[in-house]
Amino acid sequence: MQAVKFFKPIFLLDERPYRPERLAIYDAISTIFLAAGLPAVPPVTDYGRWCHPQYLDPRGYMVPFLSVPWYIEQAREASRRRINVQNLMEAFRREPWRREDVIGDHYDILLVDEPLFDPAEEEQFGLSTTPGYAAVGVAAVISMHEIDRLDSIPYSLLKTLAIRELAHAFGVPGLRSEATEMLPRLACTNPCVLGRCVEMPDDLERLTDLRLSQPPFCDLCLDELRKNLSQNQLEDAD
């Protein structure tokens, strides 16, 4: 039988049952694959605020992995109402349905309302929040906390942030020898949507203006994106 290649599916999750701006995620995915010159986007399933019918046990406690609220709750720092991105990414890595005999490998992208934080970045750089975070090959999370408070158009800012975090999940930018910096996370130093985004909202608005005035990726990041997406294809038997 001939092996047929396909891209890992993307599962879209949300803390809210309905959010009009969620369409910006679809737009971001299309922008990434169009920029890479790929003929089709991967399948995207919008699960929203998913809860399995049996997500609560007989005592009323949430069963691990069976609802969006569980992912958020087990990663929440209750004292400051923030979400620990490292705990959240570890939960996504341990999903039982990543096994090929269940659903198989995929990307998760989650929208939340609360601020995000990375304990390592907070300790080393004093950054108490981050607008988004991604684990390569696994998942991305985006906080609407800052975006919802701005006068700018939420859709456009969310699209910029989604392009960034999805590209990071695809491994871009990588550990290359030129045009990158590590402050606090690997970022591109060319005019590129994957540039530094630390000062909110100024950096995100700057990157959005840049995205609207030129192609989103610089040549170096675009080459990496094409290579990584090609390597990330799965095989199935025809």
Secondary structure, DSSP 8 states (H G I E B T S, - for coil): --EEEEE--EEEEESSS--GGGHHHHHHHHHHHHHTT-SS---EEEEES-B-TT-B-TTS-B-TTSBHHHHHHHHEETTTTEEEHHHHHHHHHT-GGGSTTTT-S-EEEEEESS-EE-HHHHHHH----BSEEEETTTEEEEE-TTGGGSSS-HHHHHHHHHHHHHHHHTT-S-S-SSSEEESSSEEE-SSSTTS---STTHHHHHHHHHHHHS-SS-HHHHHHHHHHHHHTEEEEE-
